[in-house]
């Protein structure tokens, strides 16, 4: 396998890892309004992801950095053409981090309420926009012969992309509800399981429509198998949460996310950004890659650093593995 292809696969793995991990904490952020009944329960939800949310975002930084280094033309076209939605996502992630850190710094109810609203909206908006962005990448956008995006913002808000956004929003929220059921005790755990069951049914309907649409326009035999795995895993996750098996449900919802995004990358390859104006103007793995020497250095660096990062992040999840509930919140006012 040539190095550009290797790095396309590695970047796909980084994005899948990001959506698997950040997906559930986006979902928990959305659930602070949908599930929590009072401020104490909101604290429980926030505390389930408190030790890990910032580590999850490292996967985004690594994916973006790897794209910049391995495929500079892909990075330039993507971040210039999708400038506004990606800027909105970036601002949301900044405000979201500040909200997690500042929410409990003052005891006033108004202060905490405002930051809780920020957590909800800055979780919901990126969860939707990531789906819009990736659906557009797979569908193809207006790229000219100079490898520049020449479309408008409205061109990105097409039915296929909006359906993709709805899928990621519901899928991440379902993933977050399952995670909440896995990480909590008491009444909030029961309600999270019931909400996850309802969300799972909606997610299944939307995901089936989106994956079938993608398969019919750009898929092949391999992508069809992976799409079937995604839908089967989602059905299994819904069945497991109904049976009260939160651990199995979380694992299967993670498989759903991994398989769904793997299917998108399979339908994309060997392109990295197809042109809807002329297929010959598409950015591909070969015509947008860095030099072989650059890719070789990157491969050695990643081979050394990646296992260390995975070990550290795995250790973090192990340390904070226990369930929590409202009884663990000593003072709901501060």
C-alpha positions as CSV (number, residue, x, y, z in Angstrom):
1,X,0.0,0.0,0.0
2,X,1.4,3.4,-1.0
3,X,2.0,6.0,1.7
4,X,-0.7,8.4,0.4
5,X,-3.2,5.6,0.7
6,X,-1.9,4.7,4.2
7,X,-2.4,8.3,5.3
8,X,-5.9,8.4,3.9
9,X,-6.7,5.4,6.0
10,X,-5.0,6.8,9.1
11,X,-6.9,10.1,8.7
12,X,-10.2,8.2,8.4
13,X,-9.3,6.3,11.6
14,X,-8.6,9.6,13.4
15,X,-12.0,11.1,12.3
16,X,-13.8,7.9,13.3
17,X,-12.0,8.0,16.7
18,X,-13.0,11.6,17.1
19,X,-16.7,11.0,16.3
20,X,-16.8,7.9,18.5
21,X,-15.5,9.8,21.5
22,X,-16.7,13.3,21.0
23,X,-20.0,11.9,19.7
24,X,-21.1,10.8,23.2
25,X,-20.0,14.0,24.9
26,X,-21.8,16.1,22.3
27,X,-24.8,13.8,23.1
28,X,-24.5,14.4,26.8
29,X,-24.3,18.1,26.3
30,X,-27.6,18.0,24.3
31,X,-29.1,15.8,27.1
32,X,-28.5,18.5,29.7
33,X,-31.7,20.1,28.4
34,X,-33.6,17.0,27.1
35,X,-33.0,14.7,30.1
36,X,-32.0,16.6,33.2
37,X,-34.9,17.8,35.4
38,X,-33.0,20.1,37.7
39,X,-29.6,21.6,38.3
40,X,-28.3,18.7,40.3
41,X,-29.0,16.3,37.4
42,X,-27.3,18.7,35.0
43,X,-24.3,18.5,37.2
44,X,-24.4,14.7,37.1
45,X,-24.5,14.7,33.3
46,X,-21.7,17.2,33.1
47,X,-19.6,15.2,35.6
48,X,-19.9,12.0,33.5
49,X,-17.8,13.7,30.7
50,X,-15.9,16.2,32.9
51,X,-12.7,14.2,33.0
52,X,-12.6,13.2,29.4
53,X,-14.2,15.8,27.1
54,X,-11.0,17.8,26.5
55,X,-9.0,14.6,25.7
56,X,-11.7,13.6,23.2
57,X,-11.1,16.9,21.3
58,X,-7.4,16.0,20.8
59,X,-8.6,13.6,18.1
60,X,-9.9,16.5,16.1
61,X,-6.7,18.4,16.4
62,X,-4.7,15.4,15.3
63,X,-7.1,14.7,12.4
64,X,-6.9,18.3,11.2
65,X,-3.1,18.4,11.6
66,X,-2.6,15.1,9.8
67,X,-4.8,16.4,6.9
68,X,-2.7,19.6,6.7
69,X,0.6,17.7,6.7
70,X,-0.3,14.7,4.5
71,X,-2.8,16.3,2.1
72,X,-2.2,20.1,2.0
73,X,-4.4,20.7,-1.1
74,X,-7.3,18.8,0.6
75,X,-6.8,20.9,3.7
76,X,-6.7,24.2,1.8
77,X,-9.8,23.5,-0.3
78,X,-11.8,22.1,2.6
79,X,-11.0,24.8,5.1
80,X,-11.4,27.6,2.6
81,X,-14.6,26.3,0.9
82,X,-16.2,25.3,4.2
83,X,-14.9,28.3,6.1
84,X,-18.1,29.6,7.6
85,X,-19.5,26.3,9.0
86,X,-16.1,25.2,10.2
87,X,-15.6,28.6,11.9
88,X,-19.0,28.1,13.6
89,X,-17.9,24.7,14.8
90,X,-14.6,26.1,16.1
91,X,-16.3,28.9,18.0
92,X,-18.8,26.4,19.5
93,X,-15.9,24.2,20.7
94,X,-14.2,27.2,22.3
95,X,-17.3,28.5,24.1
96,X,-18.1,24.9,25.1
97,X,-14.8,24.5,26.8
98,X,-15.1,27.8,28.6
99,X,-18.6,26.8,29.7
100,X,-17.4,23.6,31.3
101,X,-14.7,25.4,33.2
102,X,-16.6,28.6,34.2
103,X,-20.1,27.2,35.0
104,X,-19.3,26.4,38.6
105,X,-17.0,29.4,39.3
106,X,-19.9,31.4,40.8
107,X,-22.9,30.3,42.8
108,X,-25.5,32.6,41.2
109,X,-28.3,30.7,39.5
110,X,-28.4,33.1,36.5
111,X,-24.6,32.6,35.9
112,X,-24.9,28.8,35.9
113,X,-28.0,28.8,33.8
114,X,-26.4,30.8,31.0
115,X,-23.4,28.5,30.9
116,X,-25.7,25.5,30.8
117,X,-27.5,27.0,27.9
118,X,-24.1,27.4,26.2
119,X,-23.2,23.8,26.8
120,X,-26.5,22.7,25.2
121,X,-26.2,24.8,22.0
122,X,-22.5,24.4,21.5
123,X,-23.0,20.6,21.7
124,X,-26.0,20.5,19.4
125,X,-24.7,22.8,16.6
126,X,-21.4,21.0,16.0
127,X,-23.1,17.6,16.1
128,X,-25.4,18.8,13.3
129,X,-22.7,20.7,11.2
130,X,-20.2,17.8,11.2
131,X,-22.8,15.7,9.4
132,X,-23.5,18.5,6.9
133,X,-19.8,18.9,6.2
134,X,-19.1,15.2,5.7
135,X,-22.2,14.6,3.6
136,X,-21.1,17.5,1.3
137,X,-17.6,16.0,1.0
138,X,-19.0,12.7,-0.1
139,X,-21.6,14.2,-2.4
140,X,-19.1,16.4,-4.1
141,X,-18.8,20.2,-4.2
142,X,-18.1,22.9,-6.8
143,X,-14.3,22.6,-7.2
144,X,-12.7,24.2,-10.3
145,X,-9.6,23.3,-12.2
146,X,-7.4,25.3,-9.8
147,X,-8.6,23.1,-6.9
148,X,-10.6,26.0,-5.4
149,X,-14.2,25.8,-4.1
150,X,-16.3,28.2,-6.1
151,X,-19.8,27.4,-4.6
152,X,-21.7,29.4,-2.0
153,X,-22.9,28.7,1.5
154,X,-26.4,27.8,0.2
155,X,-24.9,25.1,-2.0
156,X,-23.8,23.3,1.1
157,X,-27.4,23.3,2.5
158,X,-28.7,20.7,0.1
159,X,-31.2,18.0,1.1
160,X,-28.5,15.2,1.2
161,X,-26.3,17.3,3.5
162,X,-29.2,18.3,5.8
163,X,-30.1,14.7,6.2
164,X,-26.5,13.9,7.0
165,X,-26.6,16.6,9.7
166,X,-29.9,15.1,11.2
167,X,-28.3,11.7,11.2
168,X,-25.2,12.8,13.1
169,X,-27.2,14.9,15.6
170,X,-29.6,12.0,16.5
171,X,-26.8,9.4,16.4
172,X,-24.6,11.3,18.7
173,X,-27.5,12.1,21.0
174,X,-28.4,8.4,21.1
175,X,-24.7,7.6,21.8
176,X,-24.7,10.1,24.6
177,X,-27.9,8.7,26.1
178,X,-26.5,5.2,26.2
179,X,-23.3,6.6,27.8
180,X,-25.4,8.4,30.4
181,X,-27.2,5.2,31.2
182,X,-23.9,3.4,31.5
183,X,-22.3,6.0,33.7
184,X,-25.1,6.9,36.2
185,X,-27.2,5.3,38.9
186,X,-30.8,5.8,40.1
187,X,-33.7,7.4,38.3
188,X,-31.5,9.3,35.8
189,X,-30.1,6.0,34.6
190,X,-33.6,4.6,34.0
191,X,-34.8,7.7,32.2
192,X,-31.6,7.8,30.1
193,X,-32.3,4.3,29.0
194,X,-35.9,5.0,28.0
195,X,-34.8,8.1,26.1
196,X,-32.0,6.2,24.4
197,X,-34.6,3.6,23.2
198,X,-36.8,6.3,21.6
199,X,-33.8,8.1,20.1
200,X,-32.5,4.8,18.7
201,X,-35.7,4.2,16.7
202,X,-35.5,7.8,15.2
203,X,-31.8,7.4,14.5
204,X,-32.3,4.0,12.8
205,X,-34.9,5.5,10.4
206,X,-32.8,8.5,9.5
207,X,-29.5,6.5,9.2
208,X,-31.1,3.9,7.0
209,X,-32.3,6.6,4.6
210,X,-29.0,8.4,4.5
211,X,-26.8,5.3,4.1
212,X,-29.1,3.9,1.4
213,X,-29.0,7.2,-0.4
214,X,-25.2,7.3,-0.2
215,X,-24.9,3.7,-1.4
216,X,-27.2,4.3,-4.4
217,X,-25.1,7.3,-5.6
218,X,-21.5,6.4,-4.8
219,X,-21.4,3.0,-3.2
220,X,-20.0,-0.4,-4.2
221,X,-20.1,-3.9,-2.8
222,X,-17.7,-3.2,0.1
223,X,-19.5,0.0,1.2
224,X,-22.8,-1.9,1.1
225,X,-21.4,-4.5,3.5
226,X,-20.1,-1.8,5.9
227,X,-23.4,0.1,5.7
228,X,-25.2,-3.1,6.6
229,X,-22.8,-3.6,9.6
230,X,-23.7,0.0,10.7
231,X,-27.4,-0.6,10.6
232,X,-27.1,-4.1,12.2
233,X,-25.0,-2.6,15.0
234,X,-27.5,0.2,15.6
235,X,-30.4,-2.4,15.8
236,X,-28.3,-4.3,18.3
237,X,-27.6,-1.2,20.3
238,X,-31.3,-0.5,20.5
239,X,-32.1,-4.0,21.5
240,X,-29.3,-4.0,24.2
241,X,-30.5,-0.8,25.8
242,X,-34.0,-2.2,25.9
243,X,-32.7,-5.2,27.7
244,X,-30.8,-3.0,30.2
245,X,-27.4,-4.0,28.8
246,X,-25.8,-0.5,28.7
247,X,-22.2,-1.7,28.1
248,X,-23.2,-3.8,25.1
249,X,-25.4,-1.0,23.8
250,X,-22.6,1.6,24.1
251,X,-20.1,-0.7,22.3
252,X,-22.6,-1.3,19.5
253,X,-23.5,2.4,19.2
254,X,-19.8,3.0,18.8
255,X,-19.6,0.3,16.1
256,X,-22.5,2.1,14.4
257,X,-20.6,5.4,14.3
258,X,-17.3,3.7,13.2
259,X,-19.0,1.7,10.4
260,X,-21.1,4.6,9.2
261,X,-18.1,6.9,8.8
262,X,-16.0,4.1,7.4
263,X,-18.7,3.7,4.8
264,X,-18.4,7.4,3.9
265,X,-14.7,7.2,3.5
266,X,-15.0,4.0,1.4
267,X,-17.4,5.8,-1.0
268,X,-15.0,8.7,-1.1
269,X,-11.8,6.9,-2.0
270,X,-9.7,7.4,-4.1
271,X,-11.0,11.0,-4.0
272,X,-10.7,13.2,-1.0
273,X,-13.0,15.9,-2.3
274,X,-14.9,15.1,-5.5
275,X,-15.7,18.0,-7.8
276,X,-19.4,18.2,-8.9
277,X,-18.3,20.4,-11.8
278,X,-15.9,18.0,-13.5
279,X,-14.7,14.6,-12.2
280,X,-11.2,15.4,-13.6
281,X,-11.0,18.4,-11.2
282,X,-11.6,16.3,-8.1
283,X,-8.9,16.2,-5.4
284,X,-7.6,12.6,-5.1
285,X,-5.3,10.8,-2.7
286,X,-2.5,11.1,-5.3
287,X,-2.8,14.6,-6.6
288,X,-3.3,16.3,-3.2
289,X,-0.7,14.4,-1.1
290,X,2.6,15.7,0.3
291,X,6.0,14.5,-0.9
292,X,7.0,10.9,-0.1
293,X,9.7,12.1,2.3
294,X,7.2,14.1,4.3
295,X,4.8,11.1,4.5
296,X,7.7,8.9,5.6
297,X,8.7,11.2,8.4
298,X,5.0,11.5,9.5
299,X,4.7,7.7,9.5
300,X,7.6,7.2,11.9
301,X,6.5,9.9,14.2
302,X,2.9,8.6,14.4
303,X,4.2,5.0,15.0
304,X,6.0,6.3,18.1
305,X,3.5,8.8,19.5
306,X,0.1,7.1,18.8
307,X,0.5,4.1,21.2
308,X,1.5,6.5,24.0
309,X,-1.5,8.7,23.5
310,X,-3.8,5.7,23.4
311,X,-2.4,4.3,26.6
312,X,-2.8,7.6,28.4
313,X,-6.3,8.1,27.2
314,X,-7.3,4.5,28.0
315,X,-5.9,5.0,31.5
316,X,-8.0,8.1,32.0
317,X,-11.2,6.3,31.1
318,X,-10.2,3.5,33.5
319,X,-9.6,5.8,36.4
320,X,-13.0,7.5,36.0
321,X,-14.9,4.4,35.1
322,X,-17.3,4.4,38.1
323,X,-21.0,5.4,38.0
324,X,-22.3,8.6,39.6
325,X,-25.7,9.8,40.7
326,X,-27.4,12.7,42.4
327,X,-26.3,11.4,45.8
328,X,-22.7,12.1,44.8
329,X,-23.5,15.8,44.3
330,X,-22.9,17.3,47.8
331,X,-24.2,20.9,47.2
332,X,-26.4,21.7,44.3
333,X,-26.0,25.5,44.7
334,X,-22.3,25.6,44.0
